[in-house]
Every structure is written in C-alpha cells, then in structure tokens.
Amino acid sequence: MRRSTMAMAAVAVAVLLGAQVAGQNAPAAPQRTITPVTDQDIQNPPPQDWLTWRRTLSTWGFSPLDQITPSNVGQLTLAWARGLQPGLQEGTPLVRDGVMFFPNPLDVVQSFDAATGDLRWEYRRRLPEDLNKYFPVPGINRNLAIYGNLIIDTSADDFVYALDATTGQLAWETKILDYTMGAQQTSGPIIANGKIISGRGCEPEGGPDACVITAHDARTGMELWRTRLIPAPGEPGFDTWGDVPFAERRHVGSWMVPSFDPETNLIVVGTSVTSPAPKFMFGSNSNEYLYHNSTLAIDANTGRIVWHYQHVVDHWDLDHPFERMIVETAVTPNRAEVQWVNPRIQAGERRKVITGIPGKTGLVYTLDLRTGEFLWARPTVLQTVISSIDGATGKVTVNPEMLFTAAGQQRFVCPNMNGGKNFQTGAYSPLTNTMFFPLQNTCAEMTATSDRPSLDSLYAVRAEASIAPGTDNVGTIQAISVETGATLWKYEQRAGTASIVATGSGLLFSGDVSGRFRALDQRNGRVLWETNLGAPVTGYPVTYMANGRQYVAVSTGSALATGGTARLTPEIRPANANNLFVFALPAARN
C-alpha cells in the first residue's frame, strides 16, 4: 500500500486503534430523554437547537439566537470545557433540548449536559486493528445526524449506525462497504425526509465501486439506493474518461457533508479529484473525467443524478467537495467585481440558487438550484488555474500554462493543495444576504512525479508550499454579497483562518490556526472579542440555548489542512490538544 506522505499519521492512528475499547458504553450521569426529532424539526429547527451539521440543511451555519450581541459579547466567559479523545479532530456538536452530542475521533461519541458539560454517556465503537493499513487517516469524524431518538453516524470501518440518544446503546448498524476497499467516511450524514444521506472519500485501491453516495432508512438502517460518482458502462458520463478502463478509474469521492432542499427534493453534493491528479497520465488533458470536481443534484427518492456542473478539470489536487449553500435571492451580479456572468440573467430576478466556495480554487460559484444553470462566478484569493468561464454555458477553461504533459515538469500553482478554501466552512446571514468565508493565501511549486497512474502514488504531484505573492498574511475572512457578488469587507491576519458561525444579533464567531477564537461584527469585520484557546480551532463552532442561556461551543485540535497552513507561519507555535470549549455571558445574579 502506498502511504509515504501519511506515515507519521498512520503510526499515530495504529497506536490509537490499539487502545480503542470494543463497543464500550459508559453512562456517567442520570439518563435524560429528548423530544424525538422529526423531519419538520430538521428542516425548520427550533432556535435553541442545533440539529444538523450547519444547523439547517441549506448549510447556512446561521442561528437566529441573539442573546449575545455586539454590545455585550465582550463579557463572554468560559462556561465549561472538556478534553476530547486523541486523533485528528474536526467535530461539530449537535444540541437538542439542552443535551449535546459530540463526535470524537475514531468513532467515540459522547453526550453531555449542554449547560454544565457533565458526561451523560460515551460510546466507543469496535474498530478493526488493521484500519490504518487501508486509510491514511481513518479517525476523522466531522459530524453526526439525529432523527427520532437516534444519533446516527457513518463509521471509520464503513458502516452506518445508530445509537439510542438517551443511553448511547447501539440500536442498529448496516454495512455499506468492506473497509478494505478504502472507502473513507470522514464526515457524517444528513437526514433528508427520513433518509440518511452519506458520502465518502475513496482510496484508489477501491476502484470505482468505493466512490458512492448512499441513502438508508433513518429508522431501520436499510439501504434504499446508492449512486456512483464514477459512471459505469452504459451510464451518462462514462465516455468522458476516454479509453481509461473502468476498473482503473479512481478516487472521485464526496468526503464533505451534503445539502438538501425539501422543496425540490434535491440533495446537493460536491466531489473530489481523481487519482492521479495530472490528466496526461490518463492519456489526455482534454477529457472531463466525470463526475470529479463537480456539483451534483441528486433526486432524494431514487438517487438519480438530475444535473451536474463541473467546476474545473483538476491536475493539482484542488478538490471541490465543500459546502453548498442554498439561498433564495435576487440575482444582480456586480460586473465590476464579478468576472464571469451569464448574459441571460435579468438583473434583480429572483432565483433559488446554490452558492458559496465549493472548492480549493477559492472561486465563488452561483448556480440555479433547479437546473444547474451557471449564473456567475468570481475569484477571491489569488488563483492561477482557471483562465476563463463561458458565461453562456458555464464551461470552465483551464489555464494551459498550468498543465503538466510529462513527469518532472514544474508549475507555480495558486492556491496550493491545502486550498484557498478547505474543510473550514463559511456561513450565510439572512440579515444582510451576505456570506462569509475563511480563506487562505497559498501557492506551491508543484512537480509531476510520474508519467503513469500507480497505486504507489496518490496524486503523483509534489508540492513546495508558500504564501501567495503580495502578502505576508495567510488567513483572510471575506464578506461577499449573495445578490451582487461584491466583496463587502475583508479581515486579514497572519495565521490561517477557521470555520465560521453567524448569529441573529449580527455576530460572527470564528477561530484560527494560532488558537485564537473571536467574535466579529457582520457589518464590517471588526473584532469585538477574542480569547486564546491554545491550539488550532479545527472544529465547527455552533451556538445554542440551554436553560434560557445562549452558549457558543467550539473545539480545537489537529487537522491535516490546518497543519499544512501552520507550516507557512513557523513563528506561530500553538499546542495541538483536542478540547471542547463552551462560552456564555455571565449568569444573572438573583
């Protein structure tokens, strides 16, 4: 197995797997039931709860809570904290009725009293001891789902499983794939009208069969459908790989979390790059190789791909699996700032759109949700890989100067493999119809390392990373109008930036690689409060209400992308401890 670039991570994971307790359930506090969660709850969540990855299936990362305001946020204090399990840590809390559920690395799920941090129960999944033989980093667990009285997750060994929310006992489990195929489930699922929708990364060894989106019944775990991300013979898109044999088509995964629109019944999901990345190794730089680096709209009932849009044919490991925001908005692109515009748009027309920064290139794309029609796109951070987009068709043209045609060739590529955008998510605020994104100013001198595909080389490129020319700051947050595409403000800093949550009082909460966690004003990006958590902010922040008090929760630790970004600023030396921190305003005195 090829794993040279991940050797140290694999060793650490092997140690952790050896310590994993088989199926252990450790109750530590009196049992407390929650109100069963319905589809209506998930699609229109109560203000006090956080019931899915980004709180809503539209992936906004927005909470209407407004107890913490720009005028009092400076009074935030630590309410409670909790050490988390070791491993790569990018978790998101779920909260229902004042009870928190948190996904630790390596399928350790914990439940807390959301007001005090007291442990209610802990579940440790039995994992194969040889898991790290098939995955570079099997321990990442970004999010959970909740439905009825079940906590639902996808496991490191390729199962979907459910826990009783009251006790933490395993309710059911369903095998999706054999883990030896290399299907890597680093993100959990969403619930779309009673269906568990999950994607996964797929190591090259698994071939096309490992690269699937699946749906399961949320009550029973029964599989309902699975959809290939690499089309099989006879399926639309099969011919876009040219003469590459089907069994040698590899690594088009969906390793981040989907969105869902109940009105259209569409699941919206992004996909990753191929292995290897340079396409000359497949015989042609001109093929599309569907469905890599694409947005897919999938019928939630059948798994049928309704439409697709390809953002770029990749040669440099610039994935496009990140969050897609679903927003109904007027569409009036500001041509002074928006580089590529569909000429058929009538300024001010209202559309339900998919928008955001879906990939590492850092480009904002806005597409029509129902049809996939390209509406507009624009860059944010420096990028050198896309030379043009045809506004009428949405077809993307790759910069020919960035293409590889033989092993040993070098290209200076911006952004680098860590991305201008990565797993760290943005947020959308309906208060101002604005989206906010954590971005990184990165480039790399990239070298093609081979002239043919091989299981010994995942991407077949080598990169020497650097900060983008013209700045000493790696991190930036940019506020962009959903209607016009114009940049409303920028916040820039030396350290790389992290995921964002927006609130109904006009605040943004976000962290960074140096361990700072801060509140910013949505209107202008001004920092209103800041604290040092001691380690990179790698988890997704949330805000919720318990016992009438608003809390803000965020977690720290280590992650592959933040580690790569941190190496660009060696003078910043945070620790890497996995911890969960929860903040609130001082409790009222009687």
C-alpha positions in Angstrom: 0.0 0.0 0.0 1.3 3.5 -0.8 1.2 5.7 2.2 4.6 7.5 2.4 3.2 11.0 2.8 1.0 9.9 5.7 3.4 7.6 7.5 3.6 9.5 10.8 -0.2 9.9 10.9 -0.6 6.2 10.3 1.7 5.3 13.1 -0.3 7.5 15.5 -3.5 6.0 14.3 -2.3 2.5 14.9 -1.5 3.3 18.5 -4.9 4.8 19.0 -6.7 1.9 17.4 -4.8 -0.5 19.7 -6.3 1.4 22.6 -9.8 1.5 21.2 -12.3 -0.3 23.5 -14.8 -2.6 21.8 -18.3 -1.2 21.7 -18.0 0.2 25.2 -20.9 2.3 26.6 -20.0 4.2 29.7 -23.0 6.0 31.3 -21.9 8.7 33.7 -25.0 10.7 34.6 -28.7 10.2 35.1 -30.5 9.3 31.9 -32.4 12.2 30.3 -34.7 11.8 27.3 -35.0 14.3 24.5 -38.0 15.2 22.4 -37.9 12.9 19.3 -36.6 14.8 16.3 -38.8 14.9 13.2 -38.2 15.8 9.6 -40.0 19.1 10.3 -37.6 19.8 13.1 -34.6 19.2 10.9 -36.0 21.3 8.1 -37.1 24.2 10.4 -35.1 23.7 13.6 -36.2 25.4 16.9 -34.0 28.4 17.5 -32.4 26.9 20.7 -31.3 23.6 19.0 -28.5 22.6 16.6 -29.8 19.5 14.7 -27.6 19.0 11.7 -24.0 19.9 10.6 -24.6 23.6 9.7 -27.9 23.8 11.7 -30.0 23.8 8.6 -30.0 21.5 5.5 -29.4 24.7 3.4 -25.9 24.7 5.0 -26.1 28.3 6.2 -24.2 28.0 9.5 -26.6 30.6 10.9 -28.5 30.7 14.2 -31.3 33.2 15.0 -30.2 33.4 18.6 -29.5 37.0 19.7 -28.9 37.0 23.5 -25.2 37.5 22.8 -24.9 40.8 20.9 -22.2 43.1 19.6 -22.6 45.3 22.7 -22.3 42.5 25.3 -20.1 39.9 23.5 -17.0 41.4 25.3 -18.4 39.9 28.5 -18.2 36.3 27.3 -16.7 33.9 29.8 -15.8 30.2 29.7 -18.9 28.2 30.9 -17.3 24.7 30.7 -14.6 22.8 28.8 -13.9 19.1 28.1 -10.9 17.2 26.9 -11.6 15.1 23.8 -10.2 11.9 22.5 -6.9 11.9 20.7 -6.7 11.9 16.9 -7.4 14.3 14.1 -10.3 16.4 15.4 -12.9 18.4 13.3 -16.1 17.7 15.2 -19.4 19.5 15.3 -21.7 19.4 18.3 -25.4 18.6 18.0 -27.8 20.0 20.6 -31.4 19.0 21.4 -33.4 20.1 24.5 -30.2 21.1 26.3 -28.4 17.8 25.6 -25.2 17.9 23.5 -23.9 15.0 21.3 -20.3 15.2 20.1 -18.3 13.1 17.5 -14.7 12.4 18.7 -12.0 10.9 16.5 -12.2 7.1 15.9 -15.9 6.8 16.4 -16.1 7.8 20.1 -19.4 9.5 20.5 -20.2 11.4 23.8 -23.3 13.0 25.2 -23.1 16.0 27.6 -25.4 18.2 29.6 -25.1 21.2 27.3 -25.3 23.7 30.2 -22.7 22.1 32.5 -20.6 19.7 30.4 -21.4 16.7 32.6 -20.9 13.5 30.7 -24.2 11.6 30.2 -22.8 8.6 28.2 -20.0 7.6 26.0 -19.9 5.1 23.1 -16.7 3.6 21.7 -17.1 1.6 18.5 -15.2 -1.6 17.9 -12.8 -0.9 15.1 -10.5 -3.3 13.1 -6.9 -3.2 14.3 -5.6 -3.0 10.7 -7.7 0.0 9.7 -4.7 2.2 9.2 -3.4 -0.2 6.6 -6.2 0.8 4.3 -6.6 4.5 5.2 -4.1 7.3 5.6 -6.1 8.9 8.4 -9.2 6.9 9.4 -10.0 8.7 12.6 -11.7 12.0 11.4 -15.3 12.3 12.4 -16.8 15.7 11.4 -20.5 15.4 12.3 -23.4 13.4 13.5 -27.1 13.3 12.5 -30.1 13.0 14.7 -33.5 11.5 13.9 -36.3 10.4 16.3 -34.4 9.3 19.4 -31.4 8.1 17.4 -27.9 9.5 17.0 -26.7 8.4 13.5 -23.2 8.3 12.2 -21.0 6.7 9.5 -18.1 4.8 10.9 -14.4 4.5 10.1 -15.0 0.9 9.2 -17.7 1.7 6.6 -20.9 1.1 8.5 -23.8 3.5 9.1 -25.0 3.0 12.6 -27.5 4.4 15.2 -27.3 5.0 18.9 -30.1 5.5 21.4 -29.9 9.2 22.3 -30.8 8.5 25.9 -28.5 5.7 26.7 -25.8 5.6 24.0 -26.6 1.9 23.3 -26.2 0.7 19.7 -29.6 0.5 18.1 -28.6 -0.9 14.7 -25.8 -0.9 12.2 -25.6 -1.5 8.4 -22.5 -2.3 6.4 -22.1 0.0 3.4 -18.7 -1.3 2.0 -15.9 -3.5 3.1 -13.4 -1.2 4.8 -10.5 -3.0 2.9 -11.8 -1.3 -0.2 -10.6 2.0 1.2 -13.9 4.0 1.3 -13.1 6.6 4.0 -16.1 8.1 5.9 -14.5 11.2 7.4 -17.8 13.1 7.5 -21.2 12.0 8.9 -24.6 12.1 7.2 -27.6 14.4 6.9 -31.2 13.3 7.1 -33.4 14.1 4.1 -37.1 13.3 4.6 -36.3 10.2 6.7 -33.3 9.1 4.6 -29.7 9.0 5.8 -27.6 10.6 3.0 -23.9 10.0 3.3 -20.8 10.3 1.1 -17.2 9.2 1.5 -13.8 9.6 0.2 -12.4 6.6 -1.8 -8.9 5.5 -1.8 -7.5 4.4 -5.2 -7.3 0.7 -4.2 -11.1 0.6 -4.0 -11.6 1.5 -7.7 -14.9 2.9 -8.8 -17.0 0.8 -6.5 -15.8 2.6 -3.4 -16.9 6.0 -4.8 -20.6 6.1 -3.9 -23.3 8.3 -2.3 -25.8 6.2 -0.4 -29.2 6.5 1.2 -30.5 4.4 4.1 -33.8 4.4 6.0 -33.2 6.5 9.2 -35.4 4.2 11.3 -34.0 0.9 10.3 -30.8 1.4 8.5 -32.0 -0.5 5.4 -30.2 0.7 2.3 -32.5 2.5 -0.2 -30.1 3.4 -3.0 -26.5 4.0 -3.9 -25.2 6.3 -6.7 -21.8 6.0 -8.4 -19.6 9.1 -8.7 -17.6 7.4 -11.4 -20.2 6.4 -14.1 -20.3 2.7 -15.0 -20.5 1.4 -18.6 -23.9 2.5 -20.1 -24.3 5.3 -17.6 -24.2 9.0 -18.6 -20.7 10.3 -18.3 -18.9 7.0 -18.8 -17.4 8.1 -22.1 -15.8 11.3 -20.5 -12.9 9.1 -19.3 -11.9 8.2 -22.8 -10.0 4.9 -23.0 -9.3 4.5 -19.3 -10.5 1.0 -18.3 -13.4 1.2 -15.8 -11.6 -0.7 -13.1 -8.7 1.9 -13.3 -11.0 4.9 -12.7 -10.3 6.0 -9.2 -10.8 8.4 -6.3 -13.8 10.6 -7.1 -15.1 10.9 -3.6 -17.6 13.1 -1.7 -15.9 13.4 1.7 -17.8 16.5 2.9 -21.4 16.9 4.0 -24.3 17.3 1.5 -27.1 19.9 1.5 -30.8 19.2 0.9 -33.7 21.3 -0.4 -37.1 19.8 0.7 -39.0 21.9 -1.9 -37.2 20.4 -4.9 -36.3 17.1 -3.1 -32.7 17.6 -4.3 -29.6 16.5 -2.5 -26.7 18.8 -3.4 -23.2 17.4 -3.0 -19.7 18.1 -4.2 -17.0 15.8 -5.4 -13.2 15.5 -5.2 -10.3 15.0 -7.6 -9.1 11.8 -9.3 -6.0 9.8 -8.6 -3.6 10.6 -10.0 -4.2 14.4 -10.5 -2.4 15.2 -13.7 -4.6 14.1 -16.5 -1.9 13.5 -19.1 -1.3 10.2 -17.2 -4.7 9.1 -18.4 -3.8 9.8 -21.9 -5.5 13.2 -22.4 -5.7 16.6 -20.8 -8.9 17.4 -22.7 -11.4 14.9 -21.2 -13.8 15.8 -18.4 -13.5 12.7 -16.2 -16.9 13.0 -14.7 -18.0 13.4 -12.0 -14.8 14.7 -10.4 -14.8 18.3 -9.1 -18.5 18.7 -9.7 -21.7 19.8 -8.1 -24.3 17.0 -8.3 -28.0 17.5 -7.8 -29.5 14.1 -6.8 -33.1 13.0 -6.5 -33.5 12.1 -2.9 -36.1 9.4 -3.6 -34.2 7.5 -6.3 -30.5 8.5 -6.2 -30.8 9.6 -9.9 -28.4 12.5 -10.8 -30.7 15.2 -12.0 -28.0 17.5 -13.2 -24.3 18.2 -12.7 -21.9 21.1 -13.1 -18.1 20.6 -13.3 -16.1 23.4 -11.7 -12.7 22.5 -13.1 -10.8 19.6 -14.6 -8.2 19.1 -12.0 -4.4 18.5 -12.4 -3.2 19.6 -8.9 -5.4 18.1 -6.2 -7.7 21.1 -5.9 -10.8 19.3 -4.6 -14.4 20.7 -4.8 -16.4 18.7 -2.1 -17.1 21.6 0.3 -20.4 23.2 1.5 -23.1 24.3 -0.9 -25.4 27.0 0.5 -29.0 27.0 -0.7 -30.5 30.6 -0.8 -33.4 32.2 -2.4 -32.2 35.6 -3.6 -32.3 38.4 -6.2 -29.5 37.9 -8.7 -27.8 41.1 -9.7 -24.1 40.4 -10.4 -21.8 43.4 -10.0 -19.8 43.3 -13.2 -17.1 45.5 -11.7 -16.3 42.6 -9.3 -17.8 39.5 -10.8 -15.6 38.3 -13.6 -17.9 35.7 -15.2 -21.6 36.3 -15.7 -24.4 34.5 -17.6 -25.6 37.1 -20.2 -29.2 35.8 -19.9 -29.6 37.0 -16.3 -32.1 39.8 -15.9 -30.8 42.0 -13.1 -32.9 41.6 -9.9 -34.6 38.4 -10.9 -35.2 36.0 -8.0 -33.8 32.5 -8.0 -33.3 29.7 -5.6 -29.6 29.2 -6.0 -26.6 27.1 -4.9 -23.8 29.5 -3.9 -20.6 29.6 -2.0 -17.0 28.4 -2.5 -17.2 24.7 -3.3 -13.5 24.1 -4.0 -9.9 24.8 -3.2 -9.6 27.3 -6.0 -11.4 29.8 -3.9 -13.8 30.8 -6.6 -17.4 31.7 -5.6 -19.9 29.9 -7.9 -23.6 30.6 -8.1 -25.8 28.1 -9.9 -29.6 27.8 -10.3 -30.7 25.0 -7.9 -33.4 23.5 -10.1 -31.5 23.3 -13.3 -27.8 23.7 -12.6 -27.6 26.7 -14.9 -24.5 28.7 -14.4 -25.3 32.3 -13.2 -22.0 33.8 -12.1 -18.5 33.1 -10.7 -15.6 35.2 -9.4 -12.3 34.6 -7.7 -11.5 35.6 -4.1 -7.9 34.7 -3.2 -5.1 34.6 -5.9 -5.7 31.7 -8.3 -3.8 30.7 -11.4 -5.5 27.6 -12.6 -8.7 28.9 -14.3 -8.3 31.3 -17.2 -11.9 31.8 -18.2 -15.5 30.7 -17.8 -18.0 30.9 -20.6 -20.9 32.8 -19.1 -23.5 31.5 -21.5 -22.6 27.8 -21.0 -20.7 27.8 -17.7 -17.8 25.8 -19.3 -14.5 26.3 -17.5 -11.3 26.7 -19.3 -8.1 25.7 -17.5 -5.0 27.9 -17.8 -2.9 25.9 -20.3 0.3 27.2 -18.6 -0.6 25.2 -15.5 -1.0 21.9 -17.3 1.5 19.0 -17.0 2.4 17.0 -20.0 5.3 14.9 -18.7 6.9 13.8 -15.5 9.4 16.2 -13.9 7.6 19.3 -15.1 7.1 22.1 -12.6 4.3 24.7 -12.3 3.8 27.5 -9.8 0.2 26.9 -8.8 -2.1 29.1 -6.7 -3.8 28.1 -4.4 -1.8 25.0 -3.2 -3.1 21.6 -2.2 -4.3 22.9 1.1 -6.5 25.3 -0.8 -7.7 28.8 -0.8 -10.7 27.1 0.8 -10.8 23.8 2.6 -13.0 21.9 5.1 -13.3 25.1 7.2 -16.8 26.3 6.4 -18.3 29.7 5.7 -21.6 31.0 6.9 -24.6 32.9 5.4 -26.6 35.5 7.2 -30.1 36.3 6.0 -29.9 39.5 8.0 -27.9 41.1 5.1 -27.9 38.4 2.4 -24.2 38.0 2.9 -21.9 35.0 3.0 -18.7 34.9 5.0 -15.7 32.6 4.1 -12.5 31.7 5.9 -9.8 31.6 3.2 -6.0 31.1 2.9 -3.5 32.9 0.6 -1.4 29.9 -0.6 0.6 28.8 -3.6 3.0 26.0 -4.4 5.8 25.0 -6.7 4.3 21.7 -8.0 6.0 18.9 -9.8 4.6 16.0 -11.7 6.3 12.9 -10.2 5.3 10.2 -12.5 4.2 9.5 -16.1 1.6 6.8 -15.4 -1.0 6.0 -12.8 0.1 3.9 -9.9 -1.3 2.8 -6.5 2.1 3.8 -5.0 1.4 7.5 -5.7 -2.0 9.0 -4.6 -1.8 12.3 -6.6 1.5 11.9 -8.5 2.4 15.5 -7.7 4.9 17.0 -5.2 4.4 20.5 -3.7 6.6 23.1 -2.1 4.1 25.3 -0.4 4.4 29.1 0.1 2.3 32.1 1.0 0.8 33.8 -2.1 2.9 36.6 -3.6 2.0 40.1 -2.5 1.1 39.4 1.1 2.6 38.1 4.4 -0.9 37.1 5.7 -2.1 33.5 5.2 -5.6 34.0 6.6 -8.5 36.1 5.5 -12.2 36.3 6.0 -14.2 37.8 3.2 -17.8 39.0 3.3 -19.5 38.6 -0.1 -23.0 39.7 -1.2 -25.1 36.8 -2.4 -27.1 39.1 -4.7 -24.2 41.0 -6.3 -21.1 39.0 -5.7 -19.3 42.1 -4.4 -16.9 42.0 -1.6 -18.3 44.0 1.3 -15.3 43.7 3.6 -12.1 41.7 4.3 -10.4 40.8 7.5 -6.8 39.7 7.1 -4.3 38.2 9.5 -1.0 36.3 9.6 -2.4 32.9 10.8 -4.8 30.7 8.8 -8.5 31.2 9.5 -11.1 28.6 10.5 -14.8 27.8 10.3 -17.5 30.5 10.9 -20.9 30.6 12.5 -23.3 33.6 12.2 -25.9 34.7 14.7 -29.2 36.7 14.6 -27.6 39.5 16.6 -25.2 40.3 13.8 -22.1 38.5 15.1 -19.7 36.0 13.5 -17.7 33.6 15.6 -14.5 32.1 14.1 -11.1 30.8 15.1 -7.7 30.3 13.5 -4.6 28.2 13.4 -2.9 30.1 16.2 -5.6 29.1 18.6 -7.5 32.4 18.8 -11.3 32.3 18.9 -13.1 35.6 18.2 -16.3 37.4 17.6 -16.6 39.8 14.6 -19.2 42.3 13.6 -21.1 41.0 10.5 -21.3 44.6 9.1 -17.6 45.4 8.9 -15.4 42.6 10.2 -14.3 44.4 13.3 -13.1 42.2 16.1 -15.3 42.6 19.2 -14.0 39.8 21.4 -11.1 37.4 21.4 -9.6 34.6 23.5 -6.7 32.2 23.2 -7.7 28.5 23.3 -4.1 27.3 23.0 -4.5 25.0 19.9 -5.8 25.4 16.4 -9.5 25.8 16.0 -10.3 22.7 13.9 -13.9 22.0 14.8 -17.1 23.7 13.6 -18.4 26.3 16.0 -22.1 26.3 17.0 -24.4 28.3 19.2 -27.4 27.0 21.2 -29.7 27.7 24.1 -29.9 25.7 27.4 -31.9 26.7 30.4 -32.6 30.1 28.8 -28.9 30.9 28.3 -27.1 31.2 25.0 -23.9 29.3 24.6 -21.2 29.2 21.9 -19.2 26.0 21.5 -16.0 25.4 19.6 -13.3 22.7 19.5 -9.6 22.6 19.0 -7.0 20.0 17.9 -5.0 19.0 14.9 -6.2 18.6 11.3 -4.3 17.9 8.1 -5.3 21.2 6.4 -4.5 23.4 9.4 -1.2 21.6 9.9 -0.3 22.4 6.3 -1.3 26.0 6.7 0.6 26.3 10.0 3.9 25.4 8.3 3.7 28.6 6.4 3.9 30.6 9.7 6.6 28.8 11.7 6.8 31.5 14.3 3.3 30.7 15.4 3.6 27.7 17.7 0.3 26.6 19.2 -0.2 23.3 21.0 -2.4 20.6 19.4 -4.6 19.5 22.2 -8.1 18.2 21.4 -10.6 20.2 23.6 -14.2 21.4 23.6 -14.8 24.9 24.9 -18.2 26.4 25.7 -18.7 30.1 26.3 -21.7 32.2 27.7 -22.4 35.6 29.2 -22.1 35.7 33.0 -25.0 34.1 34.7 -27.6 36.5 36.1 -27.4 37.1 39.8 -30.5 36.8 41.9 
